[in-house]
């Protein structure tokens, strides 16, 4: 006998892990912004904007609260957000943004 609520709980936990991972990536993106140079702050601002967009849409999936109208956007937006944060990180590592 299986618990009917278990798949729902596992899905919510997966969304929470995704948001936590993106938050850690965002924090790593913010480090160069504290050098005092404007050109380092611009990519950090873009990373914050991407993270906020993902957070707004995914929070409903992660907590199981609120209306479901944004749920269909969560997968594509999360994928695009993660890709954007990854590209910003690669640009930082390669020195193209600095």
N, CA, C and O atoms as CSV, one atom per row, in Angstrom:
chain,resi,resn,atom,element,x,y,z
A,1,UNK,N,N,0.844,-1.173,0.000
A,1,UNK,CA,C,0.000,0.000,0.000
A,1,UNK,C,C,0.895,1.245,0.000
A,1,UNK,O,O,1.827,1.351,0.798
A,2,UNK,N,N,0.600,2.180,-0.904
A,2,UNK,CA,C,1.410,3.394,-1.006
A,2,UNK,C,C,0.585,4.604,-0.590
A,2,UNK,O,O,-0.644,4.601,-0.665
A,3,UNK,N,N,1.276,5.608,-0.164
A,3,UNK,CA,C,0.643,6.854,0.258
A,3,UNK,C,C,0.385,7.724,-0.970
A,3,UNK,O,O,1.306,8.002,-1.738
A,4,UNK,N,N,-0.851,8.151,-1.158
A,4,UNK,CA,C,-1.213,8.948,-2.335
A,4,UNK,C,C,-0.578,10.332,-2.312
A,4,UNK,O,O,-0.414,10.946,-3.366
A,5,UNK,N,N,-0.221,10.831,-1.153
A,5,UNK,CA,C,0.370,12.158,-1.056
A,5,UNK,C,C,1.870,12.189,-1.268
A,5,UNK,O,O,2.458,13.264,-1.384
A,6,UNK,N,N,2.505,11.006,-1.321
A,6,UNK,CA,C,3.953,10.957,-1.460
A,6,UNK,C,C,4.469,11.553,-2.762
A,6,UNK,O,O,5.426,12.325,-2.711
A,7,UNK,N,N,3.900,11.247,-3.924
A,7,UNK,CA,C,4.404,11.865,-5.157
A,7,UNK,C,C,4.307,13.389,-5.135
A,7,UNK,O,O,5.195,14.078,-5.638
A,8,UNK,N,N,3.250,13.904,-4.564
A,8,UNK,CA,C,3.079,15.348,-4.474
A,8,UNK,C,C,4.165,15.945,-3.587
A,8,UNK,O,O,4.753,16.974,-3.921
A,9,UNK,N,N,4.425,15.303,-2.471
A,9,UNK,CA,C,5.453,15.793,-1.552
A,9,UNK,C,C,6.842,15.721,-2.185
A,9,UNK,O,O,7.642,16.643,-2.026
A,10,UNK,N,N,7.134,14.634,-2.901
A,10,UNK,CA,C,8.437,14.517,-3.574
A,10,UNK,C,C,8.600,15.609,-4.626
A,10,UNK,O,O,9.685,16.170,-4.781
A,11,UNK,N,N,7.533,15.909,-5.341
A,11,UNK,CA,C,7.585,16.971,-6.351
A,11,UNK,C,C,7.853,18.317,-5.701
A,11,UNK,O,O,8.678,19.088,-6.190
A,12,UNK,N,N,7.172,18.603,-4.618
A,12,UNK,CA,C,7.418,19.871,-3.913
A,12,UNK,C,C,8.846,19.959,-3.405
A,12,UNK,O,O,9.479,21.010,-3.502
A,13,UNK,N,N,9.350,18.876,-2.872
A,13,UNK,CA,C,10.731,18.872,-2.397
A,13,UNK,C,C,11.716,19.074,-3.548
A,13,UNK,O,O,12.733,19.748,-3.382
A,14,UNK,N,N,11.425,18.502,-4.697
A,14,UNK,CA,C,12.289,18.691,-5.868
A,14,UNK,C,C,12.305,20.150,-6.300
A,14,UNK,O,O,13.358,20.687,-6.643
A,15,UNK,N,N,11.135,20.796,-6.284
A,15,UNK,CA,C,11.087,22.218,-6.639
A,15,UNK,C,C,11.838,23.052,-5.611
A,15,UNK,O,O,12.485,24.037,-5.970
A,16,UNK,N,N,11.765,22.681,-4.365
A,16,UNK,CA,C,12.510,23.418,-3.327
A,16,UNK,C,C,14.011,23.262,-3.517
A,16,UNK,O,O,14.761,24.225,-3.356
A,17,UNK,N,N,14.454,22.053,-3.859
A,17,UNK,CA,C,15.881,21.838,-4.118
A,17,UNK,C,C,16.336,22.651,-5.321
A,17,UNK,O,O,17.436,23.203,-5.320
A,18,UNK,N,N,15.502,22.727,-6.340
A,18,UNK,CA,C,15.835,23.516,-7.520
A,18,UNK,C,C,15.991,24.982,-7.156
A,18,UNK,O,O,16.951,25.629,-7.574
A,19,UNK,N,N,15.055,25.509,-6.381
A,19,UNK,CA,C,15.150,26.914,-5.966
A,19,UNK,C,C,16.377,27.149,-5.094
A,19,UNK,O,O,17.034,28.183,-5.218
A,20,UNK,N,N,16.690,26.210,-4.221
A,20,UNK,CA,C,17.874,26.350,-3.377
A,20,UNK,C,C,19.144,26.356,-4.222
A,20,UNK,O,O,20.046,27.157,-3.978
A,21,UNK,N,N,19.221,25.486,-5.195
A,21,UNK,CA,C,20.380,25.433,-6.077
A,21,UNK,C,C,20.538,26.729,-6.852
A,21,UNK,O,O,21.645,27.258,-6.955
A,22,UNK,N,N,19.439,27.251,-7.401
A,22,UNK,CA,C,19.507,28.508,-8.136
A,22,UNK,C,C,19.881,29.670,-7.224
A,22,UNK,O,O,20.523,30.620,-7.672
A,23,UNK,N,N,19.493,29.610,-5.959
A,23,UNK,CA,C,19.865,30.653,-5.011
A,23,UNK,C,C,21.363,30.626,-4.743
A,23,UNK,O,O,21.997,31.679,-4.661
A,24,UNK,N,N,21.927,29.449,-4.607
A,24,UNK,CA,C,23.372,29.326,-4.395
A,24,UNK,C,C,24.124,29.845,-5.624
A,24,UNK,O,O,25.118,30.558,-5.490
A,25,UNK,N,N,23.651,29.489,-6.811
A,25,UNK,CA,C,24.277,29.976,-8.036
A,25,UNK,C,C,24.187,31.501,-8.102
A,25,UNK,O,O,25.148,32.162,-8.496
A,26,UNK,N,N,23.045,32.058,-7.720
A,26,UNK,CA,C,22.892,33.512,-7.701
A,26,UNK,C,C,23.901,34.147,-6.755
A,26,UNK,O,O,24.525,35.149,-7.104
A,27,UNK,N,N,24.069,33.589,-5.579
A,27,UNK,CA,C,25.017,34.149,-4.616
A,27,UNK,C,C,26.439,34.125,-5.168
A,27,UNK,O,O,27.211,35.053,-4.928
A,28,UNK,N,N,26.787,33.083,-5.895
A,28,UNK,CA,C,28.098,33.035,-6.527
A,28,UNK,C,C,28.223,34.096,-7.620
A,28,UNK,O,O,29.299,34.654,-7.835
A,29,UNK,N,N,27.109,34.368,-8.309
A,29,UNK,CA,C,27.109,35.402,-9.342
A,29,UNK,C,C,27.263,36.796,-8.747
A,29,UNK,O,O,27.797,37.694,-9.398
A,30,UNK,N,N,26.804,36.981,-7.526
A,30,UNK,CA,C,26.848,38.299,-6.905
A,30,UNK,C,C,28.232,38.674,-6.382
A,30,UNK,O,O,28.517,39.857,-6.200
A,31,UNK,N,N,29.081,37.708,-6.142
A,31,UNK,CA,C,30.405,37.998,-5.576
A,31,UNK,C,C,31.179,39.052,-6.356
A,31,UNK,O,O,31.694,39.986,-5.741
A,32,UNK,N,N,31.288,38.954,-7.675
A,32,UNK,CA,C,32.060,39.961,-8.407
A,32,UNK,C,C,31.435,41.365,-8.363
A,32,UNK,O,O,32.127,42.350,-8.622
A,33,UNK,N,N,30.168,41.467,-8.048
A,33,UNK,CA,C,29.499,42.768,-8.047
A,33,UNK,C,C,29.988,43.664,-6.919
A,33,UNK,O,O,29.778,44.876,-6.957
A,34,UNK,N,N,30.628,43.091,-5.931
A,34,UNK,CA,C,31.086,43.876,-4.792
A,34,UNK,C,C,32.496,44.428,-4.971
A,34,UNK,O,O,33.125,44.858,-4.003
A,35,UNK,N,N,32.993,44.417,-6.207
A,35,UNK,CA,C,34.312,44.986,-6.479
A,35,UNK,C,C,34.254,46.500,-6.621
A,35,UNK,O,O,35.286,47.169,-6.570
A,36,UNK,N,N,33.063,47.040,-6.798
A,36,UNK,CA,C,32.914,48.484,-6.937
A,36,UNK,C,C,32.877,48.953,-8.376
A,36,UNK,O,O,32.693,50.144,-8.627
A,37,UNK,N,N,33.046,48.052,-9.324
A,37,UNK,CA,C,32.996,48.437,-10.736
A,37,UNK,C,C,31.594,48.202,-11.284
A,37,UNK,O,O,30.968,47.177,-11.014
A,38,UNK,N,N,31.118,49.167,-12.054
A,38,UNK,CA,C,29.762,49.087,-12.599
A,38,UNK,C,C,29.638,47.916,-13.558
A,38,UNK,O,O,28.607,47.244,-13.584
A,39,UNK,N,N,30.663,47.666,-14.337
A,39,UNK,CA,C,30.554,46.571,-15.314
A,39,UNK,C,C,30.431,45.206,-14.648
A,39,UNK,O,O,29.989,44.252,-15.289
A,40,UNK,N,N,30.810,45.092,-13.381
A,40,UNK,CA,C,30.611,43.846,-12.649
A,40,UNK,C,C,29.218,43.768,-12.035
A,40,UNK,O,O,28.708,42.679,-11.772
A,41,UNK,N,N,28.610,44.923,-11.811
A,41,UNK,CA,C,27.277,44.953,-11.202
A,41,UNK,C,C,26.174,44.655,-12.210
A,41,UNK,O,O,25.118,44.149,-11.830
A,42,UNK,N,N,26.392,44.955,-13.474
A,42,UNK,CA,C,25.352,44.747,-14.491
A,42,UNK,C,C,24.992,43.271,-14.642
A,42,UNK,O,O,23.807,42.941,-14.600
A,43,UNK,N,N,25.960,42.368,-14.815
A,43,UNK,CA,C,25.587,40.946,-14.892
A,43,UNK,C,C,24.957,40.439,-13.599
A,43,UNK,O,O,24.075,39.582,-13.631
A,44,UNK,N,N,25.406,40.966,-12.467
A,44,UNK,CA,C,24.813,40.564,-11.193
A,44,UNK,C,C,23.358,40.998,-11.131
A,44,UNK,O,O,22.509,40.254,-10.641
A,45,UNK,N,N,23.064,42.186,-11.620
A,45,UNK,CA,C,21.675,42.651,-11.680
A,45,UNK,C,C,20.826,41.779,-12.583
A,45,UNK,O,O,19.671,41.487,-12.274
A,46,UNK,N,N,21.403,41.364,-13.702
A,46,UNK,CA,C,20.683,40.462,-14.614
A,46,UNK,C,C,20.425,39.121,-13.934
A,46,UNK,O,O,19.350,38.540,-14.086
A,47,UNK,N,N,21.406,38.634,-13.187
A,47,UNK,CA,C,21.232,37.363,-12.476
A,47,UNK,C,C,20.130,37.473,-11.433
A,47,UNK,O,O,19.343,36.542,-11.264
A,48,UNK,N,N,20.066,38.607,-10.730
A,48,UNK,CA,C,19.006,38.806,-9.730
A,48,UNK,C,C,17.648,38.834,-10.412
A,48,UNK,O,O,16.694,38.246,-9.903
A,49,UNK,N,N,17.542,39.508,-11.554
A,49,UNK,CA,C,16.262,39.571,-12.277
A,49,UNK,C,C,15.807,38.183,-12.724
A,49,UNK,O,O,14.631,37.840,-12.599
A,50,UNK,N,N,16.732,37.395,-13.239
A,50,UNK,CA,C,16.396,36.024,-13.668
A,50,UNK,C,C,15.950,35.203,-12.465
A,50,UNK,O,O,14.944,34.497,-12.523
A,51,UNK,N,N,16.700,35.300,-11.383
A,51,UNK,CA,C,16.368,34.532,-10.180
A,51,UNK,C,C,15.000,34.920,-9.629
A,51,UNK,O,O,14.224,34.050,-9.233
A,52,UNK,N,N,14.700,36.210,-9.600
A,52,UNK,CA,C,13.388,36.651,-9.095
A,52,UNK,C,C,12.247,36.135,-9.962
A,52,UNK,O,O,11.208,35.726,-9.444
A,53,UNK,N,N,12.436,36.153,-11.276
A,53,UNK,CA,C,11.391,35.642,-12.174
A,53,UNK,C,C,11.143,34.160,-11.914
A,53,UNK,O,O,9.996,33.717,-11.853
A,54,UNK,N,N,12.218,33.402,-11.761
A,54,UNK,CA,C,12.074,31.971,-11.478
A,54,UNK,C,C,11.445,31.766,-10.106
A,54,UNK,O,O,10.582,30.904,-9.941
A,55,UNK,N,N,11.865,32.543,-9.133
A,55,UNK,CA,C,11.325,32.405,-7.782
A,55,UNK,C,C,9.819,32.669,-7.749
A,55,UNK,O,O,9.075,31.921,-7.113
A,56,UNK,N,N,9.371,33.714,-8.420
A,56,UNK,CA,C,7.941,34.054,-8.406
A,56,UNK,C,C,7.103,32.915,-8.981
A,56,UNK,O,O,6.060,32.562,-8.431
A,57,UNK,N,N,7.559,32.352,-10.073
A,57,UNK,CA,C,6.781,31.287,-10.721
A,57,UNK,C,C,6.909,29.961,-9.977
A,57,UNK,O,O,5.920,29.252,-9.795
A,58,UNK,N,N,8.120,29.628,-9.548
A,58,UNK,CA,C,8.343,28.316,-8.930
A,58,UNK,C,C,7.909,28.236,-7.475
A,58,UNK,O,O,7.683,27.138,-6.967
A,59,UNK,N,N,7.789,29.347,-6.802
A,59,UNK,CA,C,7.411,29.315,-5.391
A,59,UNK,C,C,6.064,28.626,-5.207
A,59,UNK,O,O,5.870,27.897,-4.234
A,60,UNK,N,N,5.157,28.844,-6.106
A,60,UNK,CA,C,3.826,28.212,-6.022
A,60,UNK,C,C,3.937,26.698,-6.163
A,60,UNK,O,O,3.207,25.950,-5.511
A,61,UNK,N,N,4.861,26.249,-7.022
A,61,UNK,CA,C,5.059,24.806,-7.172
A,61,UNK,C,C,5.756,24.224,-5.949
A,61,UNK,O,O,5.427,23.121,-5.513
A,62,UNK,N,N,6.712,24.956,-5.396
A,62,UNK,CA,C,7.503,24.450,-4.281
A,62,UNK,C,C,6.713,24.387,-2.989
A,62,UNK,O,O,6.977,23.534,-2.142
A,63,UNK,N,N,5.746,25.280,-2.827
A,63,UNK,CA,C,4.987,25.314,-1.581
A,63,UNK,C,C,3.588,24.746,-1.725
A,63,UNK,O,O,2.932,24.452,-0.726
A,64,UNK,N,N,3.123,24.588,-2.954
A,64,UNK,CA,C,1.769,24.081,-3.165
A,64,UNK,C,C,0.701,25.081,-2.794
A,64,UNK,O,O,-0.423,24.701,-2.469
A,65,UNK,N,N,1.045,26.371,-2.840
A,65,UNK,CA,C,0.094,27.419,-2.487
A,65,UNK,C,C,-0.216,28.279,-3.696
A,65,UNK,O,O,0.481,28.221,-4.709
A,66,UNK,N,N,-1.245,29.059,-3.583
A,66,UNK,CA,C,-1.591,30.035,-4.615
A,66,UNK,C,C,-2.262,29.417,-5.823
A,66,UNK,O,O,-2.431,28.200,-5.901
A,67,UNK,N,N,-2.646,30.268,-6.769
A,67,UNK,CA,C,-3.320,29.776,-7.968
A,67,UNK,C,C,-2.370,28.989,-8.862
A,67,UNK,O,O,-1.154,29.177,-8.812
A,68,UNK,N,N,-2.923,28.131,-9.658
A,68,UNK,CA,C,-2.113,27.262,-10.502
A,68,UNK,C,C,-1.882,27.848,-11.892
A,68,UNK,O,O,-1.311,27.173,-12.749
A,69,UNK,N,N,-2.306,29.073,-12.132
A,69,UNK,CA,C,-2.201,29.634,-13.485
A,69,UNK,C,C,-0.754,29.768,-13.956
A,69,UNK,O,O,-0.505,29.733,-15.161
A,70,UNK,N,N,0.197,29.919,-13.054
A,70,UNK,CA,C,1.600,30.039,-13.443
A,70,UNK,C,C,2.310,28.694,-13.501
A,70,UNK,O,O,3.470,28.632,-13.909
A,71,UNK,N,N,1.649,27.628,-13.106
A,71,UNK,CA,C,2.304,26.322,-13.030
A,71,UNK,C,C,2.819,25.837,-14.373
A,71,UNK,O,O,3.862,25.185,-14.441
A,72,UNK,N,N,2.106,26.144,-15.431
A,72,UNK,CA,C,2.534,25.663,-16.746
A,72,UNK,C,C,3.800,26.368,-17.220
A,72,UNK,O,O,4.485,25.871,-18.115
A,73,UNK,N,N,4.115,27.506,-16.640
A,73,UNK,CA,C,5.322,28.237,-17.007
A,73,UNK,C,C,6.542,27.814,-16.209
A,73,UNK,O,O,7.666,28.160,-16.575
A,74,UNK,N,N,6.349,27.083,-15.144
A,74,UNK,CA,C,7.456,26.823,-14.230
A,74,UNK,C,C,8.593,26.011,-14.859
A,74,UNK,O,O,9.761,26.346,-14.664
A,75,UNK,N,N,8.282,24.976,-15.589
A,75,UNK,CA,C,9.348,24.150,-16.181
A,75,UNK,C,C,10.159,24.930,-17.212
A,75,UNK,O,O,11.384,24.982,-17.099
A,76,UNK,N,N,9.515,25.545,-18.227
A,76,UNK,CA,C,10.323,26.273,-19.214
A,76,UNK,C,C,11.071,27.460,-18.611
A,76,UNK,O,O,12.218,27.714,-18.978
A,77,UNK,N,N,10.442,28.182,-17.699
A,77,UNK,CA,C,11.102,29.339,-17.097
A,77,UNK,C,C,12.278,28.912,-16.235
A,77,UNK,O,O,13.315,29.576,-16.233
A,78,UNK,N,N,12.135,27.833,-15.514
A,78,UNK,CA,C,13.236,27.331,-14.694
A,78,UNK,C,C,14.400,26.898,-15.580
A,78,UNK,O,O,15.556,27.185,-15.271
A,79,UNK,N,N,14.105,26.220,-16.665
A,79,UNK,CA,C,15.168,25.794,-17.582
A,79,UNK,C,C,15.875,26.995,-18.195
A,79,UNK,O,O,17.104,27.023,-18.265
A,80,UNK,N,N,15.114,27.983,-18.638
A,80,UNK,CA,C,15.714,29.188,-19.209
A,80,UNK,C,C,16.503,29.962,-18.158
A,80,UNK,O,O,17.590,30.467,-18.439
A,81,UNK,N,N,15.959,30.054,-16.960
A,81,UNK,CA,C,16.653,30.752,-15.886
A,81,UNK,C,C,17.958,30.076,-15.513
A,81,UNK,O,O,18.977,30.740,-15.321
A,82,UNK,N,N,17.929,28.764,-15.412
A,82,UNK,CA,C,19.154,28.028,-15.083
A,82,UNK,C,C,20.191,28.183,-16.190
A,82,UNK,O,O,21.381,28.334,-15.914
A,83,UNK,N,N,19.737,28.147,-17.441
A,83,UNK,CA,C,20.663,28.332,-18.565
A,83,UNK,C,C,21.246,29.744,-18.563
A,83,UNK,O,O,22.436,29.925,-18.819
A,84,UNK,N,N,20.414,30.740,-18.276
A,84,UNK,CA,C,20.903,32.119,-18.230
A,84,UNK,C,C,21.921,32.305,-17.110
A,84,UNK,O,O,22.953,32.944,-17.313
A,85,UNK,N,N,21.643,31.758,-15.939
A,85,UNK,CA,C,22.597,31.857,-14.838
A,85,UNK,C,C,23.898,31.112,-15.163
A,85,UNK,O,O,24.985,31.556,-14.792
A,86,UNK,N,N,23.779,29.991,-15.850
A,86,UNK,CA,C,24.977,29.247,-16.240
A,86,UNK,C,C,25.812,30.043,-17.238
A,86,UNK,O,O,27.038,30.080,-17.131
A,87,UNK,N,N,25.158,30.676,-18.202
A,87,UNK,CA,C,25.890,31.484,-19.184
A,87,UNK,C,C,26.559,32.682,-18.523
A,87,UNK,O,O,27.688,33.026,-18.872
A,88,UNK,N,N,25.889,33.314,-17.588
A,88,UNK,CA,C,26.510,34.417,-16.858
A,88,UNK,C,C,27.727,33.922,-16.073
A,88,UNK,O,O,28.752,34.602,-16.013
A,89,UNK,N,N,27.609,32.748,-15.481
A,89,UNK,CA,C,28.734,32.176,-14.748
A,89,UNK,C,C,29.909,31.848,-15.655
A,89,UNK,O,O,31.060,32.100,-15.299
A,90,UNK,N,N,29.627,31.291,-16.818
A,90,UNK,CA,C,30.688,30.981,-17.776
A,90,UNK,C,C,31.366,32.276,-18.235
A,90,UNK,O,O,32.589,32.330,-18.364
A,91,UNK,N,N,30.571,33.306,-18.477
A,91,UNK,CA,C,31.138,34.596,-18.886
A,91,UNK,C,C,32.040,35.160,-17.790
A,91,UNK,O,O,33.086,35.735,-18.089
A,92,UNK,N,N,31.652,35.004,-16.535
A,92,UNK,CA,C,32.505,35.459,-15.433
A,92,UNK,C,C,33.817,34.683,-15.410
A,92,UNK,O,O,34.891,35.269,-15.271
A,93,UNK,N,N,33.726,33.377,-15.547
A,93,UNK,CA,C,34.921,32.535,-15.483
A,93,UNK,C,C,35.876,32.852,-16.642
A,93,UNK,O,O,37.092,32.902,-16.458
A,94,UNK,N,N,35.327,33.060,-17.802
A,94,UNK,CA,C,36.162,33.344,-18.971
A,94,UNK,C,C,36.679,34.767,-18.985
A,94,UNK,O,O,37.553,35.102,-19.785
A,95,UNK,N,N,36.150,35.609,-18.108
A,95,UNK,CA,C,36.628,36.977,-18.023
A,95,UNK,C,C,36.026,37.911,-19.046
A,95,UNK,O,O,36.508,39.032,-19.211
A,96,UNK,N,N,34.988,37.484,-19.736
A,96,UNK,CA,C,34.374,38.346,-20.750
A,96,UNK,C,C,33.505,39.419,-20.113
A,96,UNK,O,O,33.270,40.463,-20.721
A,97,UNK,N,N,33.028,39.183,-18.910
A,97,UNK,CA,C,32.165,40.147,-18.249
A,97,UNK,C,C,32.988,41.118,-17.420
A,97,UNK,O,O,32.610,42.281,-17.278
A,98,UNK,N,N,34.076,40.672,-16.885
A,98,UNK,CA,C,34.898,41.528,-16.005
A,98,UNK,C,C,35.433,42.676,-16.793
A,98,UNK,O,O,36.149,43.518,-16.250
